[in-house]
Amino acid sequence: MTEAAPRAGRREWMGLAILALTATLVSFDVFVLLLALPQLSSDLGASSTEQLWIMDMYGFMVGGFLITMGTLGDRIGRRRLLLVGAAVFGLASLLAAFAPTPEILIAARVLLGISGATLAPSSLALISNMFRDPKQMGVAIGIWAGGFSVGAIVGPIAGGVLLNHFWWGSAFLIGVPVMALLLALGPVLLPEYKAPQAGRLDLPSVALSLAAVLPFVYGLKETARQGLAPLPLLALVAGILVGVLFVRRQKTLRDPLLDLRLFGDTSFSTAVVSMLLYSMLTGTAMLFITQYFQAVEGMTPLASGLGLLPGMAASIAGITVSPILARRIRPAYLIAGGLALVVTGFVLMLGAEPGSGTVWLVVGWTLNGLGGGPLVSLGTNLVVGSAPPEKAGAAGSISQTGNEFGYGLGIAVVGTLGTAVYRHVVAGTLPAGLPASAVDSARESVAGAASAVRTLPEGLAAGLSDAASKAYVTGLHTVVGLTAVLLTGVAVLIAVVLRHVPPLGAPDTEAPVAEPPGETTSEARPDPASAS
């Protein structure tokens, strides 16, 4: 008879609060920079290229270093790596806040990205150590994941307040006290853990992972931004080829940087792929929704952000309640049911038309936030719970890397499809008599059309605005319709493949998931199904 896992006490829950606050900060930083970019660009005299690097460098570095940092934490100590990352993140935030030039700000963003890559995998791995009871671990991961949604809600509001009263650097200073709190309380509240008999970090694998991920992420972002072009395509191909070399090397190592045997676990691989597809599809839809708010409905960027808040609030509810419901309902059915709600929301978005207002999109996005909660929290729990304790950091990094890739891949593929539909439709519906510059702007993007409208006489402006709005809504319908179809497939996949996973805390008597071969550990490994 299996001995019951020890239950977490006050110290562990207080430690979780610190980790969740860190997750909130990561999300907060992304949203607040979107608001601060125009002001800091003006003050620093940043060129358009420098603005792109200021925005993108953080994501490049996080995506590139997640795998390395997740595995490094397993080897040298998860708490140690988290605290080192927090110290660097705090110092980099100070450097960014007082950066006198765009170049120094870009350098600060590099440091923020590298240190930020330590936070999520180390936090997830520590949660798996602190909460060994499957029910408690489910709730803990739900609270941690909900921190990202809290940051998305607080970011636009707090950022707007800060930027109305202080200089743009104040947006970066928010991270300093949070990291100081983590450095002060982390050694007291967080346990240390590193894998027993951990091997050395394989530096060639680190180099290969960076050489694969960084060009691939760059290629995705540039393809999404400017369409198919030689340099981004070359970067994508180079990233894929180096990625093949990376995978081949991992198969030959005794202590690989990325243990590919983790993907032999059905729960692990299904959860990773499902979350990648979810972030890929819904992230692209969010971009199209916000552009609809601004270009079709004429809302300000801040108002557009506020239009997404009901969905973010619903996401918090879905993420935090799902682990409690999963004690009685099998995770596969709970996740699939949630995705059915997401699909319903995207079908409702098909009702959006020029002049229909924002209600269809706001309601649809709210259903997406609520229904996506089970996949985010229980899927993350499945990923971490399916890995042995000494691989929890690596598993967490794979989950977060999938999310990073998913969003970029969605913008590059699904976003490009939606943009192509817009350009095709608008090219055939533009009114006669438009200046060539207005035609070129309208064919480029709906934002370009909105800018051109302001330079035209009333009659031509109305015709251009109507054509661009109708074409953009056609592109939006393509994106949300495709999202609904593909997420229906994901829901069916999860309901079928993961139906053996029992409710949280219940023993798996039907189809226990086999461990990846060749793994040993000095600790008892929690049952991956019951930790889901």
N, C-alpha and C positions, 0 to 999 in steps of 0.2 A: 504494500500500500504506500502510495507516494506521500511524503510528508508535506503538509501545507506550507506554502511560501510565507515568509515573515511579512507582517504588515508594516507599512510605513507609519511613522509617528510625526509629531509636531515639527521636528527638525527637518525631515524630508519635505514636508509641505511648505515650510518657510523657504527651503532651498529652491523648490519649484517656482515660488513666486519670483525669485531673482532671475531664474532662467526664462520664465515667461516674459518678464520685463525686458530682458535682452532681445527676445524675439520681436517684441513690440517695437523696440528701437530700430531694428533692421528694416522693418516695413515702413516705419515712420520716416526714416532717412530717404527712402526712395520717393515718397510722395511729396515731402517737403522740398526736395530739390527741384521738382517740376515747377513749383511756385517761385522758387528763388532764382531760377536760371535767368530770366530776363533782367532782373535787377543786378545780379552779380556780373553778368555779361557786359552791361553798360558801365558799371563801376571799374571793372578790370580791363575794359576794351578788348574783350575776347572776340576773336573772329568766329565765323560760322563753323569752321573746322575745329577750332579749340572748344567751342560749345559742345560739339558732338563728342569729343574726347572727354570732356568734363562729365557728360551724362553717361557715356558708355563704359568708361574705364573701370568703374566699380563692378559692373556686371561681368566684364571680361575677366577680371582678376578672381572674383568669386567663383565663376564657372571653371576657370582654369585650375584653381587650387583646392576645390572641395574634396576631390578624391585623395589627394596627397594629405590634406589636413585630417580627414577622417581616419585614415590608416595611421598617421603619425600619432594621433591621440591614443589609439589602441596600444602603441608601442612605448611611448614615453610617459603616458599618464594623461587621462582626459581632463582632469581638473587643472593640471599644470598647463596644458596647451590652452585651455579656455582662459585662464588668468593671464597668460602671456598675450594671447590675442586681445583680451580686454584692455590691457595696458597699452598695446600698440594702437588699438582703435581709439582710445581716449586721446592719446598724443596726436594721432593723425587728425582727429576732429578739431583739436586746437590749431594745428597747422592749417587746416582748411578754412577755419573761421577767420584767421588773420592773414590769409595768403595775399601777398601784394601783387602777384602776377598770375596770369592764366597757367603758366608752366608749373608754378609751385602748387597751385590748386589741383592740377592734373596729377602731380606727384603725390599729393595728399590723398587723392582718390585711389591711386594705386595701393597705397598703404592701407587705406580703409577696406579695399576689396580683399587684399591678402589676409588681413586680420579678421575681416568679416567671414571669411571662409572657415575659420576655426569655430565660430559660434554655434551654428546649427548642428553639425555632426557631433561636436563635443557635448552639447546640451542634450541631444537625443540619447546619446550613449550613457550619459550620467543618469538620465531619467530611468533607463533600463536597469541600472545598478540600484538606484534609490527605491524603486517601486517594483518589488519582485512579485507581489500579489497581482495576478492578471487583471482583476477588476480595478484595482487602484492604478495600475499602469495605464489602463485604457483611459481613465479619467484624467490622469496626469498629462498624457500625450494630447488629449483633447484640449486641456487648458493651455498647454504650450503652443499648440497649433492655432488656437484662438487668439493668441497674442499677436500674430501676424495681421489678423483682421482688425484687431483693436488699433494697431499702428496705422492701418489704412484709413480708419475712421478719424483718428485723432490728427493724423498728419496734415490733411488739408486745412482743418479748422485751426489747429495750433500754429501751423505755418503761416496762415493768413494773418493771425493776430500778431505774431512775431514780426512779420515783414511790414505790417502797418505801423509798428511802433519802434522797431530797431533796424539795424543794418542787416544785410543779407547773411553775414557771418553768424548771426544769432541762431540761424537754423541748424548750424553744425554743432553749436555749443550744447545742445540738448543731450548729445551723447556722452559728454564729459561726466556729469554727476551720476548717470546710470552706470557707466563703467567703473567709476570710483566706488560706488556701492557694491558692485560685483567683486571688486578687488578686496574690499574691506570684509564682506560677509562670506565670500566664497570659501576661503580656507576653513571657516567655522561650520558652515552649513552643508557644504558639498563634500562627498567622499572622494577619495582618490582611487583610481583603478587603472591598471594597465594589464595587457594580456600576459599571462604567465608564459615564460619561455618564448617571448616575442623575438622574432628575427630582426636583422638589421634592415633599415630602410634602403631599398634598392634605388640608388640615385639615377641610373640610366632609365628606370621606369618612370621616375618623377619627370625627367627631361622629356621622355616620349609622351607622357600624359599631357604636359603643357603644350608640346609641339602639335598634339592632336586637337586638344580642346580649344586653345586660343584662336588658331586660324578658322576652326569650324564655327565658333561663336561669331567671330568677325564676319565671316562669309554670310552667315544667316542674317545678321543685323544689316549689313550693307545690301544684301539682296532684297530684304524687306523695304529698305529705304529708297533705293534707286532702281530696283528691278534687276533683270539679268544683265550682268556686266562682266568683262573678262577677269578683273582682279578678284572680286568676290567669288566667282566660280572657281578660279584657281585656288583660292584659300580653302573653299569647301573640299575640293578634290584632295588637296594636300593634307587637310585634317583627317579625311577618311583613310588615306593611304598610311599615314603615320599611326592612326588608330588601329589599323590592321596589324602593324608591327608591334604596337603596344600589347594587343591581345595575345599575339603569338608568344611574346616574351613572358607574359604572365603565366601561360600554360607550362613553361619550362622551369619556373622558379619554385623553390621550396617554400619561401615566404613572399608571395606576390604582393605588389602594391594593391591590386584589386583582385580579390579571390573570386574567380569566375564560377567556382562551385556553388556560391550562394544562389546563382540563377537556376541551379538544379532543383531548388525548392519551389514547388508550384505556388504556394501562397506568396512567397517573396516576389517571384518573377511576374505573376499576374498583377499584384498590387503596384509594382513599379511601372509596368507598362500602362496600366489603367490611369494612374495619376499623371503620367507623362501626357497621355492623350487628353485628359481632362484639362490640364494647364494649357496645352497646345490649342484646344478648341475654344475654351471659355476666355482665355487671355486675348485671343484675336477678336472675339465677339465684343469684349469690353472696349477695346480700342475703337471698333466701328461704332459702338454705342456713344462713346464720348464725342467722337467726331460728328455724329448725327446731332447731338445736343448743341454743339457749337456752330457747325456749318449749315445745318438745316433749320434748327430752331433759334439760332442766334444767341445762345447762352454764353456767358463768360466762362473761362476755364474753371474758376472757383465754383460757379453755379453748376457746371457740369460734374465736377467732383462731388458736390453735395447731392446731385441726382443719383449717384451710385451708393450713397450711404445706407439707404434702406436694405440694399442687397448685402452690404458689408455687415450690418447689424444682424440680419437673418443668418449670415454665415457663422457668426459667433454662436448664435443659438444652436444651429445645426451641429457645429463641431463639438460643443460642450455637452449637449444632451445625448448625442449618439452613443458614447460609451456606456451610458446608463441604460439606454434602451437595448444595447447589445448584450446585456446580461440575460435577457429573456428571448431576444430575437437573434437568429443566426446572422452574423455580419454580412454574409453574401446577400441575403434577402433584404437586409436593412440598406446596404449600399445600393443594390439594384432598385429598390423602391425609391430611394432618394434620387437616383439618376432619372427615374421615370418622372419625378417632380421637376427635375432640371429640364428634361425634354419638353414637358408641358409649358414651362416658362419660355423656352425658345420658340415653340409653336405660337404662343401668344404674341411674341415679338413680330411675327409676320403680319400682324394687324397694323403696324406702324406705317404711316403714309405721310407725305408732306402736308402739313396743316393739321395732322391728327394729335399734335401735342406729344408729351413724353410719357403718358400714362402706360401705354403698352410696353414700352421698354423698361420703365421703372418697376412695374409689376412683374414682368418676365425676369428681370435681373434679380429681383427679390426672391422669386421661386428658385432661381439658380443658386443663390447663396444658401438658402435653407436646405435644398436637396443635395447640394454638393458636400455638405458638412460630414455625412457619414463616410464618404470616400476619403476625404482629407484626414480625418482623425483615425478611423479604423484602418484605412489603407496604410498610413504611417505606422500604426501599431503593428500591423501585419509584417511590414518590412523589418522593423526593429525586433519584434518578437520571434520572427522566423530565423534570425541569425543567432549563432552561439554567442555567449557573453563577450568573448574576446574579439568578436568581429562586429560588435554593435556600432562602433564608430564608423567603420567602413560601410556598413549597411545604411546608416543615416546619411552618409555623404552621397551614396548612390541615389537615395531618395531625393535629396536636394538637387543633385546634378540633373536628375530627370526633370524636375520642375524647371530648372534654368533652361535646359535644352527645349523642353516642351513649349515654353512661351516663345522663344526665338524661332523654333521650327514652325509654329503656328502662324506667326506674322509673315514668315518667308513663303509659306506654302498656301495656307488658307487665305491669309491677308492679300497675297498677290492675286489669287483667284478673284476675290471680291473687288480689288482695284481694277483688274482686267475687265470685269463685267461693267463696272462704272464707266471706264474709258470707252468701251464699245458702244454702250447705250448713249452716252452723252455726245459722242461724235456724230450720231445720226439725228440728234434732236436739237442741236444748237440753232438759235434763230439766225436768219440771214442778216447781213449788214454789220456783224461784229468785227471790231478791229482784229488784226492777226494776233496781236499780243494777248487779247482777251481769249481768243480761241485756244491759243497754246496753253494759257494758264488753266482754262477750264478742262482741257483734255488731260492735263497733268494730274490734277486732284480736285476734290470738292473744295478744299481750303483755298486753292488757287482761284477757283471760280468765285468764291465768296469775296476774295480780294479784288478781283476784276470787276465785280458788280459795283463796288464803291466808286469806280472811275467812269461809269457809263451813264448816259442819259436815262431817264426814268423808264421809257418803253423798252429799250434794249436790256436794261438792268433787270427788269421784271421777267423778260423772256429767258435770259441767261440763268437767273436764279431758279426759275421753275424747271428748266431743263436739267440743271445740275442736281437739284433736289430729287427729282424723279429718278435720275440715273443712279444717284448715291443710294437711294432706298432700294433700288433693284439689286445693287451690290450687297447691301446690308441683308436683304432677304436671302441672297445666295449663301452668305456666311452663316446666318442663324439656321437656315434650312439644312445645310450640310452638317452643321453642328448637331442638330436634333437627330439626324439619321445616324451619324457615327456614334453618338453617345447612347443611342438605343442599342447598337451592337455591343458597346462596352458593357451596358447593363446586363444583357443576355449572357455575355462571356463570364462575367463575375458570378451571376446566379447559378450557372452550370458548373464552372470550374471550381469555385470555392464553396459549393454547397455542403461539403463535408465538415467545414470549420464550425465547431460548436459555439454556442453563446459564451461570452466572457466568463471565465472561471469554471466552465463545465468541462469534464474530461472528454477527450476525443476518443470515442469508442468505435467509431465507424471506419475511419480511414486515416490513421496517423500518418503524418508527413515524414518521409524518411530524411534523415540527416544527410547533408552532403558527405560523400565518402572521404575517409582519411582524416577526419577532424577529431581531435581530442581536446579535452579541457579539464582543468583541475576543479572547475565549479560545476554544480548541477545546472543543466541548461533548462530554462523554462520551456514548457510545451508550447510550440509555435502557434498551435491552434487556439489554445486557451489564452494566449497572450495577444490574441488578435482583437 
